[in-house]
């Protein structure tokens, strides 16, 4: 499984070779993918972190949008009671 070791060490040619093997549908590609695939318990914390990051990003952009719209809307406060 030299290909797995090269992929895990970040060799771009090995990753390209794996992509080609997956596209061709070889049995070796299935074996390599099974060997490097993380088990489900490791995916759950990563999923939770991604959801938390998405929530924080949505909160920040919503706040920034509200500030921008609030700055763009002009209020008319001249003391006559109309706003």
C-alpha positions as a Markdown table, in Angstrom:
| # | Residue | x | y | z |
|---|---|---|---|---|
| 1 | Unk | 0.0 | 0.0 | 0.0 |
| 2 | Unk | 2.7 | 2.5 | -1.0 |
| 3 | Unk | -0.1 | 4.6 | -2.6 |
| 4 | Unk | -1.7 | 5.1 | 0.8 |
| 5 | Unk | 1.5 | 6.2 | 2.4 |
| 6 | Unk | 2.2 | 8.7 | -0.4 |
| 7 | Unk | -1.3 | 10.1 | -0.1 |
| 8 | Unk | -1.1 | 10.5 | 3.7 |
| 9 | Unk | 2.3 | 12.3 | 3.2 |
| 10 | Unk | 0.6 | 14.8 | 0.8 |
| 11 | Unk | 2.0 | 13.6 | -2.5 |
| 12 | Unk | -0.1 | 15.4 | -5.2 |
| 13 | Unk | 0.8 | 12.8 | -7.8 |
| 14 | Unk | -0.5 | 10.0 | -5.6 |
| 15 | Unk | -3.7 | 11.9 | -5.0 |
| 16 | Unk | -4.1 | 12.4 | -8.8 |
| 17 | Unk | -3.5 | 8.7 | -9.3 |
| 18 | Unk | -6.2 | 7.8 | -6.8 |
| 19 | Unk | -8.6 | 10.1 | -8.5 |
| 20 | Unk | -7.9 | 8.5 | -11.8 |
| 21 | Unk | -8.4 | 5.0 | -10.2 |
| 22 | Unk | -11.7 | 6.1 | -8.7 |
| 23 | Unk | -12.9 | 7.5 | -12.1 |
| 24 | Unk | -12.0 | 4.2 | -13.7 |
| 25 | Unk | -13.8 | 2.2 | -11.0 |
| 26 | Unk | -10.9 | -0.1 | -10.1 |
| 27 | Unk | -11.1 | -2.4 | -7.1 |
| 28 | Unk | -7.8 | -1.1 | -5.9 |
| 29 | Unk | -9.3 | 2.4 | -5.5 |
| 30 | Unk | -12.0 | 1.0 | -3.3 |
| 31 | Unk | -9.4 | -0.7 | -1.1 |
| 32 | Unk | -7.4 | 2.5 | -0.8 |
| 33 | Unk | -10.4 | 4.6 | 0.0 |
| 34 | Unk | -11.4 | 2.2 | 2.7 |
| 35 | Unk | -7.9 | 2.3 | 4.2 |
| 36 | Unk | -7.7 | 6.1 | 4.4 |
| 37 | Unk | -11.4 | 6.8 | 5.3 |
| 38 | Unk | -11.9 | 8.0 | 8.9 |
| 39 | Unk | -14.3 | 6.0 | 11.1 |
| 40 | Unk | -17.6 | 7.6 | 11.9 |
| 41 | Unk | -16.8 | 8.6 | 15.5 |
| 42 | Unk | -14.1 | 10.9 | 14.2 |
| 43 | Unk | -16.5 | 12.5 | 11.8 |
| 44 | Unk | -19.0 | 13.6 | 14.5 |
| 45 | Unk | -16.7 | 16.1 | 16.3 |
| 46 | Unk | -15.6 | 17.5 | 12.9 |
| 47 | Unk | -19.3 | 17.9 | 11.9 |
| 48 | Unk | -20.1 | 19.6 | 15.2 |
| 49 | Unk | -17.1 | 22.0 | 14.7 |
| 50 | Unk | -18.3 | 22.8 | 11.1 |
| 51 | Unk | -21.8 | 23.5 | 12.3 |
| 52 | Unk | -20.5 | 25.8 | 15.1 |
| 53 | Unk | -18.3 | 27.6 | 12.6 |
| 54 | Unk | -21.2 | 28.1 | 10.2 |
| 55 | Unk | -23.3 | 29.4 | 13.1 |
| 56 | Unk | -20.6 | 31.9 | 14.0 |
| 57 | Unk | -20.1 | 33.0 | 10.4 |
| 58 | Unk | -23.9 | 33.5 | 10.0 |
| 59 | Unk | -24.0 | 35.5 | 13.2 |
| 60 | Unk | -21.1 | 37.8 | 12.1 |
| 61 | Unk | -22.5 | 38.4 | 8.7 |
| 62 | Unk | -26.0 | 39.1 | 10.0 |
| 63 | Unk | -24.6 | 41.6 | 12.5 |
| 64 | Unk | -22.5 | 43.3 | 9.8 |
| 65 | Unk | -25.5 | 43.5 | 7.5 |
| 66 | Unk | -27.6 | 45.0 | 10.3 |
| 67 | Unk | -24.9 | 47.6 | 11.0 |
| 68 | Unk | -24.6 | 48.5 | 7.3 |
| 69 | Unk | -28.4 | 48.8 | 6.8 |
| 70 | Unk | -28.7 | 50.8 | 10.0 |
| 71 | Unk | -26.0 | 53.2 | 8.8 |
| 72 | Unk | -27.6 | 53.5 | 5.3 |
| 73 | Unk | -31.1 | 54.4 | 6.7 |
| 74 | Unk | -31.3 | 58.0 | 7.7 |
| 75 | Unk | -33.5 | 59.0 | 10.5 |
| 76 | Unk | -35.1 | 62.4 | 10.7 |
| 77 | Unk | -35.0 | 63.6 | 14.2 |
| 78 | Unk | -35.6 | 67.3 | 14.3 |
| 79 | Unk | -37.7 | 67.4 | 17.4 |
| 80 | Unk | -41.2 | 67.9 | 15.8 |
| 81 | Unk | -42.5 | 64.5 | 16.9 |
| 82 | Unk | -42.6 | 62.9 | 13.5 |
| 83 | Unk | -39.8 | 60.4 | 13.9 |
